[in-house]
């Protein structure tokens, strides 16, 4: 007979379609950024889920089946955020303002930067989030490291914002 399975090191684990019988085949869940659970789990589901050993789980989200949007890596979001949806953002996410937009529920694992006036509320944060005091009209984004000197800095517009996913190295000229 096969033993129970262990689930480890995944960014999003979607258990919304699992039956209580399927959950009973899982012994442990470790190092998961987000676990999606059914919006209204049955008592049998809740009992089977409670029996699973869990560790290093950043967030558990109770979500409807049709309103989850996932963004991985480097993303710039604004009017593309689905209204009323649950948005799982993993990586570096830049949030732009969208006129008249009703915000989605945002769960952020990574780095988030928002331009002023977004009114964005991060429901669960596993990382860092900052709302800036300016618009992002002059946004320069780099997903990895940036090595720059006075030549680059002299070409930037007034009010420029630089977002770097890893390391920023400035050298004198």
TIRO-2110 file (N, C-alpha, C; in Angstrom, 1 decimal):
// TIRO-2110
0.8, -1.2, 0.0, N, 1, A
0.0, 0.0, 0.0, CA, 1, A
0.9, 1.2, 0.0, C, 1, A
0.5, 2.2, -0.7, N, 2, A
1.2, 3.5, -0.8, CA, 2, A
1.0, 4.3, 0.4, C, 2, A
2.0, 5.1, 0.9, N, 3, A
1.8, 5.9, 2.0, CA, 3, A
1.2, 7.3, 1.6, C, 3, A
0.9, 8.1, 2.6, N, 4, A
0.4, 9.4, 2.3, CA, 4, A
1.4, 10.3, 1.7, C, 4, A
0.9, 11.3, 0.9, N, 5, A
1.9, 12.1, 0.2, CA, 5, A
2.2, 13.4, 1.0, C, 5, A
3.4, 13.9, 0.8, N, 6, A
3.8, 15.2, 1.4, CA, 6, A
3.8, 16.2, 0.3, C, 6, A
3.3, 17.4, 0.6, N, 7, A
3.4, 18.5, -0.4, CA, 7, A
4.3, 19.5, 0.2, C, 7, A
5.4, 19.9, -0.6, N, 8, A
6.4, 20.8, -0.1, CA, 8, A
6.8, 21.8, -1.2, C, 8, A
7.1, 23.0, -0.7, N, 9, A
7.7, 24.1, -1.5, CA, 9, A
7.0, 24.4, -2.8, C, 9, A
5.7, 24.8, -2.7, N, 10, A
5.0, 25.3, -3.8, CA, 10, A
4.5, 26.7, -3.5, C, 10, A
4.3, 27.6, -4.5, N, 11, A
3.8, 28.9, -4.2, CA, 11, A
2.3, 28.9, -3.9, C, 11, A
1.5, 28.2, -4.7, N, 12, A
0.1, 28.2, -4.5, CA, 12, A
-0.4, 26.8, -4.6, C, 12, A
-1.1, 26.3, -3.5, N, 13, A
-1.7, 25.0, -3.5, CA, 13, A
-3.2, 25.2, -3.5, C, 13, A
-3.9, 24.8, -4.5, N, 14, A
-5.3, 24.9, -4.6, CA, 14, A
-6.0, 23.6, -4.2, C, 14, A
-6.7, 23.7, -3.1, N, 15, A
-7.4, 22.5, -2.5, CA, 15, A
-8.9, 22.7, -2.7, C, 15, A
-9.4, 23.7, -3.4, N, 16, A
-10.8, 24.0, -3.5, CA, 16, A
-11.6, 22.8, -4.1, C, 16, A
-11.0, 22.0, -5.0, N, 17, A
-11.8, 20.9, -5.6, CA, 17, A
-11.5, 19.6, -4.9, C, 17, A
-10.8, 19.6, -3.9, N, 18, A
-10.5, 18.3, -3.2, CA, 18, A
-11.7, 17.9, -2.4, C, 18, A
-11.8, 16.6, -2.4, N, 19, A
-12.9, 15.9, -1.5, CA, 19, A
-12.2, 15.6, -0.2, C, 19, A
-13.0, 15.4, 0.9, N, 20, A
-12.4, 15.0, 2.2, CA, 20, A
-11.6, 13.7, 2.0, C, 20, A
-12.0, 12.8, 1.1, N, 21, A
-11.3, 11.5, 0.9, CA, 21, A
-9.9, 11.9, 0.3, C, 21, A
-9.8, 12.8, -0.6, N, 22, A
-8.5, 13.2, -1.2, CA, 22, A
-7.6, 13.8, -0.2, C, 22, A
-8.2, 14.7, 0.7, N, 23, A
-7.4, 15.3, 1.7, CA, 23, A
-6.8, 14.3, 2.6, C, 23, A
-7.5, 13.2, 2.9, N, 24, A
-7.0, 12.2, 3.9, CA, 24, A
-5.7, 11.5, 3.3, C, 24, A
-5.5, 11.7, 2.0, N, 25, A
-4.3, 11.0, 1.4, CA, 25, A
-3.0, 11.9, 1.6, C, 25, A
-3.2, 13.1, 2.2, N, 26, A
-2.1, 14.0, 2.4, CA, 26, A
-1.6, 14.0, 3.8, C, 26, A
-0.4, 13.7, 4.1, N, 27, A
0.1, 13.6, 5.4, CA, 27, A
0.6, 15.0, 5.9, C, 27, A
1.3, 15.8, 5.0, N, 28, A
1.8, 17.1, 5.5, CA, 28, A
1.9, 18.1, 4.3, C, 28, A
1.8, 19.3, 4.7, N, 29, A
1.9, 20.4, 3.7, CA, 29, A
3.0, 21.4, 4.4, C, 29, A
4.1, 21.6, 3.7, N, 30, A
5.2, 22.4, 4.2, CA, 30, A
5.7, 23.4, 3.2, C, 30, A
6.0, 24.6, 3.6, N, 31, A
6.6, 25.6, 2.8, CA, 31, A
5.8, 26.0, 1.6, C, 31, A
4.6, 26.4, 1.9, N, 32, A
3.6, 26.8, 0.9, CA, 32, A
3.3, 28.3, 1.1, C, 32, A
3.3, 29.1, 0.1, N, 33, A
3.0, 30.5, 0.2, CA, 33, A
1.5, 30.7, 0.4, C, 33, A
0.7, 30.1, -0.4, N, 34, A
-0.8, 30.3, -0.3, CA, 34, A
-1.5, 29.0, -0.5, C, 34, A
-2.4, 28.7, 0.4, N, 35, A
-3.3, 27.6, 0.2, CA, 35, A
-4.7, 28.1, 0.0, C, 35, A
-5.3, 27.7, -1.2, N, 36, A
-6.6, 28.1, -1.5, CA, 36, A
-7.6, 27.0, -1.0, C, 36, A
-8.6, 27.4, -0.2, N, 37, A
-9.5, 26.5, 0.4, CA, 37, A
-10.9, 26.9, -0.1, C, 37, A
-11.9, 26.0, -0.1, N, 38, A
-13.2, 26.4, -0.6, CA, 38, A
-13.8, 27.5, 0.3, C, 38, A
-14.6, 28.3, -0.3, N, 39, A
-15.2, 29.4, 0.4, CA, 39, A
-16.1, 29.0, 1.6, C, 39, A
-16.8, 27.9, 1.4, N, 40, A
-17.7, 27.4, 2.4, CA, 40, A
-17.4, 25.9, 2.6, C, 40, A
-16.3, 25.5, 3.2, N, 41, A
-16.0, 24.1, 3.3, CA, 41, A
-17.0, 23.3, 4.1, C, 41, A
-17.2, 22.1, 3.7, N, 42, A
-18.1, 21.2, 4.5, CA, 42, A
-17.5, 20.8, 5.8, C, 42, A
-18.2, 20.4, 6.8, N, 43, A
-17.6, 19.9, 8.0, CA, 43, A
-16.6, 18.7, 7.8, C, 43, A
-16.9, 17.9, 6.9, N, 44, A
-16.0, 16.7, 6.6, CA, 44, A
-14.7, 17.2, 6.0, C, 44, A
-14.8, 18.2, 5.1, N, 45, A
-13.6, 18.8, 4.5, CA, 45, A
-12.8, 19.5, 5.6, C, 45, A
-13.4, 20.3, 6.4, N, 46, A
-12.7, 21.0, 7.5, CA, 46, A
-12.0, 20.0, 8.5, C, 46, A
-12.6, 18.9, 8.8, N, 47, A
-12.0, 17.9, 9.6, CA, 47, A
-10.8, 17.2, 9.0, C, 47, A
-11.0, 16.8, 7.7, N, 48, A
-9.9, 16.2, 7.0, CA, 48, A
-8.7, 17.2, 6.9, C, 48, A
-9.0, 18.4, 6.6, N, 49, A
-7.9, 19.4, 6.4, CA, 49, A
-7.2, 19.7, 7.8, C, 49, A
-7.9, 19.7, 8.8, N, 50, A
-7.3, 19.9, 10.2, CA, 50, A
-6.4, 18.8, 10.6, C, 50, A
-6.6, 17.6, 10.0, N, 51, A
-5.8, 16.4, 10.3, CA, 51, A
-4.4, 16.5, 9.6, C, 51, A
-4.2, 17.3, 8.7, N, 52, A
-3.0, 17.4, 7.9, CA, 52, A
-2.0, 18.2, 8.7, C, 52, A
-0.7, 17.7, 8.9, N, 53, A
0.3, 18.5, 9.5, CA, 53, A
0.8, 19.6, 8.6, C, 53, A
0.9, 20.8, 9.1, N, 54, A
1.2, 22.0, 8.3, CA, 54, A
2.4, 22.7, 8.9, C, 54, A
3.3, 23.3, 8.1, N, 55, A
4.3, 24.1, 8.6, CA, 55, A
4.8, 25.1, 7.5, C, 55, A
5.2, 26.3, 7.9, N, 56, A
5.7, 27.3, 7.1, CA, 56, A
4.7, 27.7, 6.0, C, 56, A
3.4, 27.9, 6.4, N, 57, A
2.4, 28.3, 5.5, CA, 57, A
2.2, 29.8, 5.6, C, 57, A
2.3, 30.6, 4.6, N, 58, A
2.2, 32.1, 4.7, CA, 58, A
0.8, 32.5, 4.9, C, 58, A
-0.1, 31.9, 4.1, N, 59, A
-1.5, 32.3, 4.2, CA, 59, A
-2.5, 31.2, 3.7, C, 59, A
-3.7, 31.2, 4.3, N, 60, A
-4.7, 30.4, 3.8, CA, 60, A
-5.9, 31.3, 3.4, C, 60, A
-6.4, 31.0, 2.2, N, 61, A
-7.4, 31.9, 1.6, CA, 61, A
-8.6, 31.1, 1.3, C, 61, A
-9.8, 31.5, 1.8, N, 62, A
-11.1, 30.9, 1.5, CA, 62, A
-11.6, 31.6, 0.3, C, 62, A
-11.7, 30.9, -0.8, N, 63, A
-12.0, 31.6, -2.1, CA, 63, A
-13.1, 30.9, -2.9, C, 63, A
-13.9, 31.7, -3.5, N, 64, A
-14.9, 31.2, -4.5, CA, 64, A
-14.2, 30.5, -5.7, C, 64, A
-14.9, 29.6, -6.3, N, 65, A
-14.2, 28.9, -7.4, CA, 65, A
-13.9, 29.8, -8.6, C, 65, A
-14.6, 30.8, -8.9, N, 66, A
-14.5, 31.5, -10.1, CA, 66, A
-13.8, 32.9, -10.0, C, 66, A
-13.3, 33.3, -8.9, N, 67, A
-12.8, 34.6, -8.7, CA, 67, A
-11.4, 34.6, -8.2, C, 67, A
-10.5, 33.9, -8.7, N, 68, A
-9.1, 33.9, -8.3, CA, 68, A
-8.2, 34.2, -9.5, C, 68, A
-7.4, 35.2, -9.4, N, 69, A
-6.4, 35.6, -10.4, CA, 69, A
-5.0, 35.5, -9.8, C, 69, A
-4.1, 34.8, -10.5, N, 70, A
-2.8, 34.6, -10.0, CA, 70, A
-1.8, 35.3, -10.9, C, 70, A
-0.8, 36.1, -10.3, N, 71, A
0.2, 36.8, -11.0, CA, 71, A
1.6, 36.4, -10.4, C, 71, A
2.5, 35.9, -11.2, N, 72, A
3.8, 35.4, -10.8, CA, 72, A
4.9, 36.2, -11.5, C, 72, A
6.0, 36.5, -10.8, N, 73, A
7.1, 37.2, -11.4, CA, 73, A
7.0, 38.7, -11.3, C, 73, A
7.3, 39.4, -12.3, N, 74, A
7.2, 40.9, -12.3, CA, 74, A
6.0, 41.3, -13.0, C, 74, A
5.1, 42.0, -12.3, N, 75, A
3.8, 42.4, -12.8, CA, 75, A
3.5, 43.9, -12.6, C, 75, A
2.9, 44.5, -13.5, N, 76, A
2.3, 45.9, -13.4, CA, 76, A
0.8, 45.8, -13.5, C, 76, A
0.1, 46.0, -12.4, N, 77, A
-1.3, 45.8, -12.4, CA, 77, A
-2.0, 47.2, -12.1, C, 77, A
-3.2, 47.3, -12.7, N, 78, A
-4.0, 48.5, -12.5, CA, 78, A
-5.4, 48.2, -12.9, C, 78, A
-5.8, 48.6, -14.0, N, 79, A
-7.2, 48.4, -14.5, CA, 79, A
-7.4, 46.9, -14.8, C, 79, A
-6.3, 46.1, -14.9, N, 80, A
-6.4, 44.7, -15.2, CA, 80, A
-6.8, 43.9, -14.0, C, 80, A
-6.8, 44.5, -12.8, N, 81, A
-7.2, 43.7, -11.6, CA, 81, A
-8.7, 43.4, -11.7, C, 81, A
-9.1, 42.1, -11.7, N, 82, A
-10.5, 41.8, -11.8, CA, 82, A
-11.3, 42.3, -10.6, C, 82, A
-12.3, 43.1, -10.8, N, 83, A
-13.1, 43.6, -9.8, CA, 83, A
-13.7, 42.6, -8.9, C, 83, A
-13.4, 42.7, -7.6, N, 84, A
-14.0, 41.8, -6.6, CA, 84, A
-13.3, 40.4, -6.5, C, 84, A
-12.2, 40.2, -7.3, N, 85, A
-11.5, 38.9, -7.3, CA, 85, A
-10.5, 38.9, -6.2, C, 85, A
-10.1, 37.7, -6.0, N, 86, A
-8.9, 37.5, -5.1, CA, 86, A
-7.7, 37.4, -6.0, C, 86, A
-6.7, 38.3, -5.7, N, 87, A
-5.5, 38.3, -6.6, CA, 87, A
-4.4, 37.9, -5.7, C, 87, A
-3.7, 36.8, -6.2, N, 88, A
-2.6, 36.2, -5.5, CA, 88, A
-1.4, 36.7, -6.3, C, 88, A
-0.6, 37.6, -5.7, N, 89, A
0.6, 38.2, -6.4, CA, 89, A
1.9, 37.6, -5.7, C, 89, A
2.6, 36.9, -6.5, N, 90, A
3.9, 36.2, -6.1, CA, 90, A
5.0, 36.8, -6.9, C, 90, A
6.0, 37.5, -6.2, N, 91, A
7.1, 38.1, -6.9, CA, 91, A
7.1, 39.6, -6.6, C, 91, A
7.4, 40.4, -7.7, N, 92, A
7.4, 41.8, -7.6, CA, 92, A
6.2, 42.3, -8.3, C, 92, A
5.4, 43.1, -7.6, N, 93, A
4.1, 43.6, -8.2, CA, 93, A
4.1, 45.1, -8.0, C, 93, A
3.8, 45.8, -9.1, N, 94, A
3.7, 47.3, -9.1, CA, 94, A
2.2, 47.6, -9.4, C, 94, A
1.6, 48.3, -8.5, N, 95, A
0.2, 48.6, -8.6, CA, 95, A
0.0, 50.1, -9.1, C, 95, A
-0.8, 50.2, -10.2, N, 96, A
-1.1, 51.5, -10.8, CA, 96, A
-2.5, 51.8, -10.4, C, 96, A
-2.8, 53.1, -10.4, N, 97, A
-4.2, 53.6, -10.1, CA, 97, A
-5.1, 53.3, -11.3, C, 97, A
-6.3, 53.0, -11.1, N, 98, A
-7.3, 52.8, -12.1, CA, 98, A
-8.6, 53.6, -11.7, C, 98, A
-9.0, 54.6, -12.5, N, 99, A
-10.1, 55.4, -12.2, CA, 99, A
-11.4, 54.6, -11.9, C, 99, A
-12.0, 54.9, -10.8, N, 100, A
-13.3, 54.3, -10.5, CA, 100, A
-13.2, 52.8, -10.2, C, 100, A
-12.1, 52.3, -10.0, N, 101, A
-11.9, 50.8, -9.8, CA, 101, A
-12.3, 50.4, -8.4, C, 101, A
-13.1, 49.4, -8.3, N, 102, A
-13.3, 48.8, -7.0, CA, 102, A
-12.2, 47.7, -6.8, C, 102, A
-11.5, 47.8, -5.8, N, 103, A
-10.3, 46.9, -5.6, CA, 103, A
-10.6, 45.5, -5.4, C, 103, A
-9.8, 44.7, -5.9, N, 104, A
-9.8, 43.3, -5.6, CA, 104, A
-9.2, 43.0, -4.2, C, 104, A
-9.4, 41.8, -3.8, N, 105, A
-8.7, 41.4, -2.5, CA, 105, A
-7.3, 40.9, -2.9, C, 105, A
-6.3, 41.6, -2.4, N, 106, A
-4.9, 41.3, -2.8, CA, 106, A
-4.2, 40.6, -1.7, C, 106, A
-3.5, 39.5, -2.0, N, 107, A
-2.7, 38.7, -1.2, CA, 107, A
-1.3, 38.7, -1.8, C, 107, A
-0.3, 39.3, -1.1, N, 108, A
1.0, 39.5, -1.7, CA, 108, A
2.1, 38.7, -1.0, C, 108, A
2.8, 38.0, -1.8, N, 109, A
4.0, 37.3, -1.3, CA, 109, A
5.1, 37.8, -2.2, C, 109, A
5.9, 38.7, -1.6, N, 110, A
7.0, 39.3, -2.4, CA, 110, A
7.1, 40.8, -2.1, C, 110, A
7.4, 41.5, -3.1, N, 111, A
7.5, 43.0, -3.0, CA, 111, A
6.4, 43.7, -3.8, C, 111, A
5.8, 44.6, -3.1, N, 112, A
4.7, 45.4, -3.8, CA, 112, A
5.0, 46.9, -3.6, C, 112, A
4.8, 47.6, -4.7, N, 113, A
4.9, 49.1, -4.7, CA, 113, A
3.7, 49.6, -5.4, C, 113, A
3.0, 50.6, -4.8, N, 114, A
1.8, 51.2, -5.3, CA, 114, A
2.0, 52.7, -5.5, C, 114, A
1.5, 53.3, -6.6, N, 115, A
1.6, 54.7, -6.8, CA, 115, A
0.5, 55.3, -5.8, C, 115, A
0.7, 56.6, -5.6, N, 116, A
-0.2, 57.3, -4.6, CA, 116, A
-1.6, 57.3, -5.1, C, 116, A
-2.5, 57.2, -4.1, N, 117, A
-3.9, 57.3, -4.4, CA, 117, A
-4.6, 56.0, -4.9, C, 117, A
-3.9, 54.9, -4.8, N, 118, A
-4.5, 53.6, -5.2, CA, 118, A
-5.6, 53.2, -4.2, C, 118, A
-5.4, 53.5, -2.9, N, 119, A
-6.3, 53.0, -1.9, CA, 119, A
-6.2, 51.5, -1.7, C, 119, A
-5.2, 50.9, -2.2, N, 120, A
-5.1, 49.5, -2.2, CA, 120, A
-4.9, 49.0, -0.8, C, 120, A
-5.6, 47.9, -0.4, N, 121, A
-5.4, 47.3, 0.9, CA, 121, A
-4.9, 45.9, 0.6, C, 121, A
-3.8, 45.5, 1.2, N, 122, A
-3.2, 44.2, 1.1, CA, 122, A
-3.8, 43.4, 2.2, C, 122, A
-4.6, 42.3, 1.9, N, 123, A
-5.2, 41.5, 3.0, CA, 123, A
-4.2, 40.7, 3.7, C, 123, A
-3.2, 40.2, 3.0, N, 124, A
-2.2, 39.4, 3.7, CA, 124, A
-0.9, 39.6, 3.0, C, 124, A
0.1, 40.0, 3.8, N, 125, A
1.4, 40.3, 3.3, CA, 125, A
2.5, 39.4, 3.8, C, 125, A
3.2, 38.8, 2.8, N, 126, A
4.3, 37.9, 3.2, CA, 126, A
5.5, 38.5, 2.4, C, 126, A
6.1, 39.6, 2.9, N, 127, A
7.1, 40.3, 2.2, CA, 127, A
7.1, 41.8, 2.6, C, 127, A
7.1, 42.7, 1.5, N, 128, A
7.2, 44.1, 1.8, CA, 128, A
6.2, 44.8, 0.8, C, 128, A
5.5, 45.9, 1.3, N, 129, A
4.6, 46.7, 0.5, CA, 129, A
4.8, 48.1, 0.9, C, 129, A
4.9, 49.0, -0.1, N, 130, A
4.9, 50.5, 0.1, CA, 130, A
4.0, 51.2, -0.9, C, 130, A
3.2, 52.1, -0.4, N, 131, A
2.5, 53.0, -1.2, CA, 131, A
3.3, 54.3, -1.3, C, 131, A
3.7, 54.7, -2.5, N, 132, A
4.5, 55.9, -2.7, CA, 132, A
3.8, 57.2, -2.6, C, 132, A
4.5, 58.3, -2.5, N, 133, A
3.9, 59.6, -2.4, CA, 133, A
3.8, 60.3, -3.7, C, 133, A
3.8, 59.5, -4.8, N, 134, A
3.9, 60.1, -6.1, CA, 134, A
3.3, 59.1, -7.1, C, 134, A
3.0, 59.6, -8.3, N, 135, A
2.6, 58.8, -9.4, CA, 135, A
3.7, 58.0, -10.0, C, 135, A
3.4, 57.0, -10.8, N, 136, A
4.5, 56.2, -11.4, CA, 136, A
4.6, 56.5, -12.9, C, 136, A
4.5, 57.8, -13.2, N, 137, A
4.6, 58.2, -14.6, CA, 137, A
5.9, 57.9, -15.2, C, 137, A
7.0, 57.9, -14.4, N, 138, A
8.3, 57.6, -14.9, CA, 138, A
8.9, 56.5, -14.1, C, 138, A
8.3, 55.3, -14.4, N, 139, A
8.7, 54.1, -13.7, CA, 139, A
9.7, 53.3, -14.6, C, 139, A
10.8, 52.9, -13.9, N, 140, A
11.9, 52.1, -14.5, CA, 140, A
12.0, 50.8, -13.6, C, 140, A
11.7, 49.7, -14.1, N, 141, A
11.7, 48.4, -13.4, CA, 141, A
12.7, 47.4, -13.9, C, 141, A
13.3, 46.8, -12.9, N, 142, A
14.4, 45.8, -13.2, CA, 142, A
14.1, 44.6, -12.4, C, 142, A
13.9, 43.4, -13.0, N, 143, A
13.5, 42.2, -12.2, CA, 143, A
14.6, 41.6, -11.4, C, 143, A
15.8, 41.9, -11.9, N, 144, A
17.0, 41.3, -11.2, CA, 144, A
17.8, 42.5, -10.6, C, 144, A
19.1, 42.4, -10.7, N, 145, A
19.9, 43.5, -10.2, CA, 145, A
20.2, 44.6, -11.2, C, 145, A
20.5, 45.7, -10.7, N, 146, A
20.8, 46.9, -11.5, CA, 146, A
22.2, 47.5, -11.0, C, 146, A
23.1, 47.6, -12.0, N, 147, A
24.4, 48.2, -11.8, CA, 147, A
24.4, 49.5, -12.6, C, 147, A
24.5, 50.7, -11.9, N, 148, A
24.3, 51.9, -12.6, CA, 148, A
25.3, 53.0, -12.0, C, 148, A
25.6, 53.9, -12.9, N, 149, A
26.5, 55.0, -12.5, CA, 149, A
25.8, 56.4, -12.8, C, 149, A
26.6, 57.4, -12.7, N, 150, A
26.1, 58.8, -12.9, CA, 150, A
25.5, 58.9, -14.3, C, 150, A
25.9, 58.2, -15.3, N, 151, A
25.4, 58.3, -16.6, CA, 151, A
23.9, 58.0, -16.7, C, 151, A
23.5, 56.9, -16.0, N, 152, A
22.1, 56.5, -16.0, CA, 152, A
21.3, 57.5, -15.1, C, 152, A
21.8, 57.8, -14.0, N, 153, A
21.1, 58.7, -13.1, CA, 153, A
20.9, 60.1, -13.7, C, 153, A
21.8, 60.6, -14.5, N, 154, A
21.7, 61.9, -15.2, CA, 154, A
20.6, 61.9, -16.3, C, 154, A
20.2, 60.7, -16.8, N, 155, A
19.2, 60.6, -17.8, CA, 155, A
17.8, 60.4, -17.3, C, 155, A
17.7, 60.2, -16.0, N, 156, A
16.3, 59.9, -15.4, CA, 156, A
15.5, 61.2, -15.4, C, 156, A
14.2, 61.1, -15.5, N, 157, A
13.3, 62.2, -15.4, CA, 157, A
13.2, 62.6, -14.0, C, 157, A
12.8, 63.9, -13.7, N, 158, A
12.4, 64.3, -12.4, CA, 158, A
11.3, 63.5, -11.9, C, 158, A
11.3, 63.0, -10.7, N, 159, A
10.3, 62.2, -10.1, CA, 159, A
10.3, 60.7, -10.5, C, 159, A
11.4, 60.3, -11.2, N, 160, A
11.5, 58.9, -11.6, CA, 160, A
11.5, 58.0, -10.4, C, 160, A
10.9, 56.8, -10.6, N, 161, A
10.9, 55.7, -9.6, CA, 161, A
11.6, 54.5, -10.2, C, 161, A
12.6, 54.0, -9.5, N, 162, A
13.3, 52.8, -9.9, CA, 162, A
12.9, 51.7, -8.9, C, 162, A
12.4, 50.6, -9.5, N, 163, A
12.1, 49.4, -8.7, CA, 163, A
13.0, 48.3, -9.1, C, 163, A
13.7, 47.7, -8.2, N, 164, A
14.7, 46.7, -8.5, CA, 164, A
14.4, 45.4, -7.7, C, 164, A
14.3, 44.3, -8.3, N, 165, A
13.9, 43.1, -7.6, CA, 165, A
15.0, 42.4, -6.8, C, 165, A
16.2, 42.7, -7.0, N, 166, A
17.3, 42.1, -6.3, CA, 166, A
18.2, 43.1, -5.6, C, 166, A
19.2, 43.5, -6.3, N, 167, A
20.2, 44.4, -5.7, CA, 167, A
20.4, 45.6, -6.6, C, 167, A
20.7, 46.8, -6.0, N, 168, A
21.0, 48.0, -6.7, CA, 168, A
22.4, 48.4, -6.3, C, 168, A
23.3, 48.5, -7.4, N, 169, A
24.7, 48.9, -7.2, CA, 169, A
24.9, 50.2, -7.9, C, 169, A
25.3, 51.2, -7.2, N, 170, A
25.6, 52.5, -7.7, CA, 170, A
27.1, 52.7, -7.7, C, 170, A
27.7, 53.2, -8.8, N, 171, A
29.1, 53.4, -8.8, CA, 171, A
29.4, 54.9, -9.1, C, 171, A
30.5, 55.4, -8.6, N, 172, A
30.9, 56.8, -8.9, CA, 172, A
31.6, 56.8, -10.2, C, 172, A
31.4, 57.9, -10.9, N, 173, A
32.1, 58.1, -12.2, CA, 173, A
33.2, 59.1, -12.0, C, 173, A
END
